[in-house]
Amino acid sequence: MSAIKIITNTSSLVATRLWLENIKFDLPFQLSLHAESAAVKAEKQSDECVIMQSLSEGKGDFAIVEAHLLSYPLNDRLDVFALVAKELFINESEANYLTNYLVVVGLKGRNDLKRQFSRYDVRAKWGRVVLAGFGPGDYGLVTRKAENNLQNADIIFYDDLIDQEYLQKFSAEKVYVGKRKGQHKFDQNKINDLMYHAALKGKWVVRIKGGDPLIFGRGAEEYHYLKSRLIESEIIPGISSAFAAAASAVIPLTERSLSSSVALLSGHDLNKLRIPKADTLVFYMGASQQQALASKIIDEGWHENTPVGIVHNASNPEQQIYRGTLADLKEKSSNLPSPSIIIVGKTARQYQQNPDKWLYTGVSVNDWEKDENIVHTPLITLANTVINESLISKIENLNQYNRIIFKSRFSVQYFFDTLFKLGLDVRALGDIEINCLGKSTSEALKNKGLLVQPFSQEETSLAMLKKYKELGVKNEKIIIPGTDQIKSVLRDGLIAIGNQVDILQVYQKNRNHSIVKQNIEQFKGVIFTSPQEVEIFRDVYGNIPSELQIKTIGTRTRAAVTQKRSFNLVEAKS
């Protein structure tokens, strides 16, 4: 029988030899001493990390090292066979410290070796810790697995929002460790320490937490604290208060065509808050600053008419529900205190049996000044134009132009993307006069450090052209960043009054290959922002139903709609 190969290091060698002798290890073994190489020293890796790597590569049968130096988390291929005392007997006062133990680690699946050490594993006398979610407050929503653990528990650590009357039916010792804002009873280190020492005494510990342990809780922190100290630990999920609030107020967090993404956010610190690109926003811990939160969301680009739902004490008898818009909340708080969940998005709108829905086919629905119930189904997508010699030449010779005109926020975005890719910045515009069409384009330029007011009050190319004529703009060399579709009322008009105009193709419009086909009979009307959308719509739906109201942005888009028959056209503002 070949000898068992045991890997250790210098600091653990003496204790390992002594321990193996004391337990009379009954298999032939070879003790291999890991020597730290110059490469390991250069990479500043610990002996223990390198030993575990060697073990995972099959260079030994198991390893014995100082327990307090064991790397965490352990390699997925490895398992802790046992935690053993350096000496067969240690004082109870010393038993709390990993410095008095060795840890035996081997490859998963080597149960033959693991059995050799099971009788020496001190963890057999230790307890376990279960981190369980209580849910939103209604104990009818507590999972069966969480309740089974509460029934078997020796000690329960509980925080706020836990129904204490419900806990009374369990025989375990109850310890309150609540940490409400401004009323902290225990700090997190103390809570961790209490659970750890309770487990060391052999107790079955349940840490019951409101909602779900891993959603705006310290569940992961507590779990890793315990696991790194070799305490058997488990996380049992709970129903988050966000899901309970959504169910109570009947606000779907996702809904076909309205919301395909949800973001869970903390409203506790608005200075650190960054609003992600999601269809539905769910805020925890934002009840104390609702007006400031609404202002923050609007400032980040959300329309002030976006619906808001707030649910206080979700799923509980004292539950209260508020509905309004971001504008409403910005003007006046709902006055619903903590704990409250704030849900922002189209799905938070009060249910209507037959709402007047509009289908918006453009790229960004935020460009639309809307009061209606908008369903966004983009028919096109945008992408950078491939940088070629012609594009490079125009960018590098921008100083030859008298004027640059930005017609959309996309032209700003892709123009500056291209500029930066070519190693240039805003200084490349030099003394060129900058004009823009519309408020959203003006705002996009502002974000690039350029204060440019919309050139005309009316946000159309025809209005801009009319003003250029009134100002007598001619004999100028003008460049217009835009798409690869070069037909342009503005370009043609500027050329007609005596200017040289180049289109700088910085982005292109492509057909959306993931179009969600809607039941068009359920819509009041459709909003088109480009001729290409009209063409794709006809391809997808066969035709434009004559009973639909149509809103268009731009004269060319209007012409594309009416070229085959007349429609009920409604004036649109972009």
Salt bridges, closest charged atoms under 4 A:
ASP47 OD1 - HIS34 NE2 3.63
GLU57 OE1 - LYS59 NZ 3.14
ASP61 OD1 - ARG110 NH1 3.27
GLU66 OE1 - HIS68 ND1 3.96
GLU66 OE1 - LYS86 NZ 2.79
ASP79 OD2 - LYS114 NZ 2.79
ASP112 OD2 - ARG110 NH2 3.13
ASP121 OD2 - ARG123 NH2 2.84
GLU147 OE2 - LYS169 NZ 3.24
ASP159 OD2 - ARG207 NH1 3.72
ASP193 OD1 - HIS197 ND1 3.15
GLU221 OE1 - ARG218 NH1 3.53
GLU222 OE2 - ARG207 NH2 3.39
GLU222 OE2 - LYS209 NZ 3.46
GLU232 OE2 - ARG128 NE 3.48
GLU234 OE1 - ARG128 NH2 3.16
GLU234 OE2 - LYS145 NZ 2.60
GLU300 OE2 - LYS296 NZ 3.91
ASP367 OD1 - ARG409 NE 2.92
GLU369 OE1 - HIS303 NE2 3.84
GLU372 OE2 - LYS551 NZ 2.75
ASP425 OD2 - ARG427 NH2 2.74
GLU433 OE2 - ARG403 NH1 3.16
GLU476 OE1 - ARG403 NE 2.81
ASP492 OD1 - ARG491 NH2 2.79
ASP539 OD2 - ARG511 NH1 2.60
